[in-house]
Amino acid sequence: MSFDIHASYRLVSEAVRQTESVEAGMKRLLTVLCRRPQLSRLTTLKSYDFGFEAQRIESWLAGVLTLEPPQRRIKAYWFGLFNPVRNGNTGADIYVVGADKFNPDDESFEWACDPVYEPRHRYCGSRANEDLFLATKALPPESQATAAYVLQLGFSALAVRRALHTIPRRLLLSGASTRAVAVGFDSGDALLLEPIATAA
């Protein structure tokens, strides 16, 4: 099964825009993926507690912003997805940094490449990202890219979106009037989420 990056991106983008919860979004993504025989073993993830793991990401982010508030000049958050090597094993994780520049029309997200806000605890240690990585590595090699792309980007964007709706704006903005938010692969695609703004 070839990897159709454009179809995968549309699938994730629609799930993030059109579903109200992390659980509903992940159910939608898994339902679509599991229609393909090569990905049918991903059905075991339908019982995974994505809501609980999203709460863990929320708690991590709230803690980071409390301990190390971003400078007021930060214009955008970047939630990066990457594959760390720990104890000789490759895994998956998410981290947060902030940039003092932002261009909403930059599809390459180059503004995120030179962050000025790099908190000490920026790496989440996300159990869900790790579990999704292991689940996709168990698939046939030709199916791994599609599943990893959809599940990693999908869960991370849904979880960050939830965190932005529950963490107090005073922590998220730290004196700024608005901040953009993007979630994506360090070496690939990303999604722009709804910006954070002060209450009207």
C-alpha positions in Angstrom: 0.0 0.0 0.0 1.6 3.3 -1.1 1.6 6.3 1.2 -0.7 9.0 -0.1 0.5 12.0 1.9 -2.2 14.4 0.6 -5.1 12.0 1.4 -3.6 11.4 4.9 -3.3 15.1 5.5 -6.9 15.7 4.5 -8.0 12.9 6.8 -6.3 14.3 9.8 -7.2 17.9 9.1 -10.9 17.0 8.8 -10.9 14.9 12.0 -9.3 17.8 13.9 -11.7 20.4 12.5 -14.9 18.3 12.6 -14.8 16.3 15.8 -15.5 17.7 19.3 -13.2 15.4 21.4 -9.9 13.5 21.3 -11.8 10.2 21.6 -14.2 11.0 18.7 -11.4 12.2 16.5 -9.3 9.1 17.1 -12.3 6.8 16.6 -12.9 8.5 13.3 -9.2 8.1 12.2 -9.0 4.5 13.3 -12.3 3.6 11.6 -11.0 4.9 8.3 -7.6 3.2 8.6 -9.0 -0.1 9.6 -11.0 -0.4 6.5 -7.8 -1.3 4.8 -6.9 -5.0 5.3 -3.2 -4.2 5.8 -4.2 -1.9 8.8 -6.9 -4.1 10.3 -4.8 -5.0 13.4 -5.1 -1.4 14.5 -8.6 -2.2 15.7 -7.0 -3.0 19.0 -6.4 0.7 19.5 -10.1 1.4 19.5 -10.1 0.5 23.2 -7.1 2.7 24.0 -7.8 5.5 26.5 -6.9 8.5 24.3 -8.8 10.8 26.6 -6.7 9.9 29.6 -3.5 10.3 27.6 -4.6 13.7 26.3 -5.1 14.7 30.0 -1.5 13.8 30.6 -0.4 16.1 27.8 -2.5 18.8 29.2 -1.0 18.4 32.6 2.5 18.4 31.2 1.9 21.6 29.2 0.2 23.4 32.1 3.2 22.6 34.2 5.7 23.8 31.7 3.9 27.1 31.2 3.6 27.6 35.0 7.3 26.9 35.7 8.7 28.7 32.7 6.2 31.3 31.3 6.9 32.3 27.7 8.2 35.7 27.0 5.5 38.2 26.0 7.1 38.6 22.6 6.4 35.0 21.7 4.0 35.0 18.7 3.5 31.3 18.1 3.9 27.8 19.7 5.3 24.9 17.8 4.4 21.4 19.0 6.9 19.3 17.3 6.7 15.5 16.6 9.9 13.6 16.4 11.5 10.2 17.0 14.0 10.3 19.9 16.5 7.5 20.5 16.6 6.5 24.2 18.6 3.7 25.6 19.2 2.5 22.1 15.5 2.3 21.2 13.7 4.6 18.7 10.4 6.0 19.9 8.0 8.9 19.4 7.4 12.1 21.4 6.1 15.6 21.3 7.7 18.9 22.5 6.8 22.5 22.8 8.8 25.6 21.9 7.9 29.2 21.0 8.9 31.6 18.2 9.0 35.4 18.2 8.0 35.4 14.5 5.0 33.9 12.7 3.8 33.8 9.1 0.4 32.2 8.6 1.1 31.8 4.8 4.4 29.9 5.3 3.4 26.3 4.5 7.0 25.2 5.3 6.7 26.5 8.9 10.2 27.9 8.7 9.3 30.4 11.5 9.4 27.5 13.9 13.0 26.6 13.1 14.6 29.2 15.3 12.7 29.2 18.6 13.5 31.6 21.4 11.3 29.9 24.0 12.8 26.5 24.8 11.7 25.5 28.3 13.8 22.9 30.1 10.9 20.5 30.3 9.8 21.0 26.7 9.8 17.2 26.0 6.5 15.6 27.0 7.5 11.9 27.3 4.1 11.1 25.8 3.0 7.6 26.5 0.4 7.7 23.8 2.8 8.8 21.1 5.1 6.0 22.1 2.3 3.4 22.1 1.1 4.5 18.7 4.7 4.3 17.4 5.0 0.7 18.6 1.6 -0.2 17.2 2.5 1.1 13.7 5.9 -0.6 13.8 4.1 -3.9 14.2 2.4 -3.4 10.8 3.7 -4.7 7.5 6.5 -2.4 6.4 4.6 -1.0 3.4 1.8 0.1 5.7 3.7 1.8 8.5 4.1 5.2 6.9 0.4 5.9 6.4 -0.6 4.7 9.9 2.2 6.5 11.7 1.5 9.8 9.9 -2.2 9.7 10.6 -2.1 8.5 14.1 0.8 10.6 15.4 -0.3 13.8 13.8 -4.0 13.2 14.5 -3.6 12.3 18.2 -1.1 15.1 18.9 -3.2 17.8 17.2 -6.4 16.6 19.0 -4.6 16.5 22.3 -3.1 19.9 21.9 -6.4 21.4 20.8 -8.0 20.0 24.0 -5.2 21.4 26.2 -5.7 24.9 24.6 -9.3 24.8 25.5 -8.8 23.8 29.1 -5.6 25.5 30.3 -6.2 29.1 31.5 -5.5 31.7 28.9 -3.3 33.6 31.3 -0.9 30.7 31.2 -1.1 30.3 27.5 -0.7 34.0 26.6 1.5 35.2 29.5 0.7 38.8 28.7 0.4 38.6 24.9 -2.9 39.4 23.2 -2.8 36.4 20.8 -0.6 33.4 19.9 -0.6 31.1 16.9 -0.3 27.3 17.3 1.0 24.7 15.0 1.4 20.9 15.5 3.6 18.9 13.2 6.5 16.7 12.3 9.9 18.3 12.6 10.7 17.1 9.1 7.3 17.2 7.5 3.7 18.4 7.5 2.0 20.4 10.2 -1.5 21.7 11.1 -2.3 25.2 12.2 -4.8 25.2 15.0 -7.1 27.9 16.1 -5.0 30.8 17.6 -5.2 31.6 21.3 -6.6 35.0 21.9 -7.8 37.0 24.9 -11.5 36.8 25.6 -13.6 39.3 23.6 
